[in-house]
Amino acid sequence: MGLIAFLIVGGIAGWLASIFMNKSQGILMNIVVGIVGAYIGGFLGGAIGLTATGFVGSIVMATIGAVILLWVLGKVRT
């Protein structure tokens, strides 16, 4: 995946995760959360036998990982 596509997927996934988790954050933080979420989602998806194919599949997997990341961070901070 190209760098621009990677940043776009990360931004969209982070933005969606922030909406699902009701967290307000800036675009740069959305991209970071989305990229880290993509790694988490890819790892967990691979562990249970799921693979993300295509643009939409990548966004879904990254969003799931980003939601998990935001949930864990919320638990750690409290």
Phi and psi in degrees as GROMACS dihedral restraints (atoms count N, CA, C in turn):
[ dihedral_restraints ]
;  ai    aj    ak    al  type     phi  dphi    fc
    3     4     5     6     1   -70.3    20    10
    4     5     6     7     1   161.4    20    10
    6     7     8     9     1   -61.0    20    10
    7     8     9    10     1   -42.9    20    10
    9    10    11    12     1   -64.1    20    10
   10    11    12    13     1   -44.1    20    10
   12    13    14    15     1   -64.2    20    10
   13    14    15    16     1   -38.2    20    10
   15    16    17    18     1   -62.2    20    10
   16    17    18    19     1   -43.3    20    10
   18    19    20    21     1   -67.9    20    10
   19    20    21    22     1   -37.8    20    10
   21    22    23    24     1   -66.1    20    10
   22    23    24    25     1   -46.6    20    10
   24    25    26    27     1   -61.3    20    10
   25    26    27    28     1   -43.4    20    10
   27    28    29    30     1   -61.4    20    10
   28    29    30    31     1   -43.5    20    10
   30    31    32    33     1   -64.3    20    10
   31    32    33    34     1   -44.7    20    10
   33    34    35    36     1   -65.8    20    10
   34    35    36    37     1   -44.4    20    10
   36    37    38    39     1   -64.5    20    10
   37    38    39    40     1   -42.8    20    10
   39    40    41    42     1   -64.9    20    10
   40    41    42    43     1   -39.0    20    10
   42    43    44    45     1   -64.8    20    10
   43    44    45    46     1   -46.0    20    10
   45    46    47    48     1   -62.7    20    10
   46    47    48    49     1   -42.1    20    10
   48    49    50    51     1   -64.3    20    10
   49    50    51    52     1   -38.4    20    10
   51    52    53    54     1   -66.5    20    10
   52    53    54    55     1   -32.1    20    10
   54    55    56    57     1   -69.4    20    10
   55    56    57    58     1   -46.7    20    10
   57    58    59    60     1   -62.7    20    10
   58    59    60    61     1   -38.1    20    10
   60    61    62    63     1   -93.8    20    10
   61    62    63    64     1     1.7    20    10
   63    64    65    66     1    56.3    20    10
   64    65    66    67     1    46.6    20    10
   66    67    68    69     1  -113.1    20    10
   67    68    69    70     1   134.5    20    10
   69    70    71    72     1   -99.7    20    10
   70    71    72    73     1   121.4    20    10
   72    73    74    75     1  -148.5    20    10
   73    74    75    76     1   162.4    20    10
   75    76    77    78     1   -80.9    20    10
   76    77    78    79     1   174.6    20    10
   78    79    80    81     1   -64.3    20    10
   79    80    81    82     1   -38.5    20    10
   81    82    83    84     1   -64.9    20    10
   82    83    84    85     1   -41.7    20    10
   84    85    86    87     1   -68.1    20    10
   85    86    87    88     1   -35.8    20    10
   87    88    89    90     1   -60.0    20    10
   88    89    90    91     1   -43.1    20    10
   90    91    92    93     1   -64.6    20    10
   91    92    93    94     1   -44.7    20    10
   93    94    95    96     1   -63.1    20    10
   94    95    96    97     1   -46.7    20    10
   96    97    98    99     1   -62.6    20    10
   97    98    99   100     1   -40.3    20    10
   99   100   101   102     1   -65.7    20    10
  100   101   102   103     1   -40.2    20    10
  102   103   104   105     1   -68.7    20    10
  103   104   105   106     1   -45.3    20    10
  105   106   107   108     1   -64.5    20    10
  106   107   108   109     1   -38.4    20    10
  108   109   110   111     1   -63.7    20    10
  109   110   111   112     1   -33.2    20    10
  111   112   113   114     1   -64.5    20    10
  112   113   114   115     1   -40.7    20    10
  114   115   116   117     1   -66.0    20    10
  115   116   117   118     1   -43.2    20    10
  117   118   119   120     1   -64.7    20    10
  118   119   120   121     1   -47.2    20    10
  120   121   122   123     1   -62.9    20    10
  121   122   123   124     1   -40.1    20    10
  123   124   125   126     1   -65.4    20    10
  124   125   126   127     1   -40.9    20    10
  126   127   128   129     1   -65.7    20    10
  127   128   129   130     1   -50.0    20    10
  129   130   131   132     1   -67.1    20    10
  130   131   132   133     1   -39.2    20    10
  132   133   134   135     1   -63.0    20    10
  133   134   135   136     1   -42.2    20    10
  135   136   137   138     1   -65.3    20    10
  136   137   138   139     1   -33.3    20    10
  138   139   140   141     1   -67.0    20    10
  139   140   141   142     1   -29.7    20    10
  141   142   143   144     1  -104.8    20    10
  142   143   144   145     1     6.2    20    10
  144   145   146   147     1    93.2    20    10
  145   146   147   148     1    13.8    20    10
  147   148   149   150     1   -99.1    20    10
  148   149   150   151     1   143.5    20    10
  150   151   152   153     1  -129.6    20    10
  151   152   153   154     1   143.9    20    10
  153   154   155   156     1   -93.3    20    10
  154   155   156   157     1   123.9    20    10
  156   157   158   159     1  -119.8    20    10
  157   158   159   160     1   135.9    20    10
  159   160   161   162     1    81.8    20    10
  160   161   162   163     1   176.5    20    10
  162   163   164   165     1   -66.4    20    10
  163   164   165   166     1   -48.2    20    10
  165   166   167   168     1   -67.2    20    10
  166   167   168   169     1   -40.8    20    10
  168   169   170   171     1   -62.1    20    10
  169   170   171   172     1   -38.2    20    10
  171   172   173   174     1   -65.7    20    10
  172   173   174   175     1   -41.3    20    10
  174   175   176   177     1   -64.8    20    10
  175   176   177   178     1   -42.9    20    10
  177   178   179   180     1   -62.0    20    10
  178   179   180   181     1   -47.8    20    10
  180   181   182   183     1   -65.2    20    10
  181   182   183   184     1   -41.2    20    10
  183   184   185   186     1   -67.2    20    10
  184   185   186   187     1   -37.0    20    10
  186   187   188   189     1   -65.6    20    10
  187   188   189   190     1   -42.2    20    10
  189   190   191   192     1   -61.0    20    10
  190   191   192   193     1   -45.4    20    10
  192   193   194   195     1   -63.9    20    10
  193   194   195   196     1   -38.8    20    10
  195   196   197   198     1   -68.2    20    10
  196   197   198   199     1   -37.5    20    10
  198   199   200   201     1   -63.7    20    10
  199   200   201   202     1   -42.8    20    10
  201   202   203   204     1   -61.7    20    10
  202   203   204   205     1   -43.8    20    10
  204   205   206   207     1   -60.3    20    10
  205   206   207   208     1   -47.5    20    10
  207   208   209   210     1   -64.8    20    10
  208   209   210   211     1   -36.3    20    10
  210   211   212   213     1   -64.4    20    10
  211   212   213   214     1   -46.3    20    10
  213   214   215   216     1   -64.2    20    10
  214   215   216   217     1   -43.8    20    10
  216   217   218   219     1   -61.9    20    10
  217   218   219   220     1   -38.1    20    10
  219   220   221   222     1   -64.1    20    10
  220   221   222   223     1   -37.0    20    10
  222   223   224   225     1   -72.1    20    10
  223   224   225   226     1   -36.4    20    10
  225   226   227   228     1   -70.2    20    10
  226   227   228   229     1   -37.5    20    10
  228   229   230   231     1   -74.6    20    10
  229   230   231   232     1   -19.1    20    10
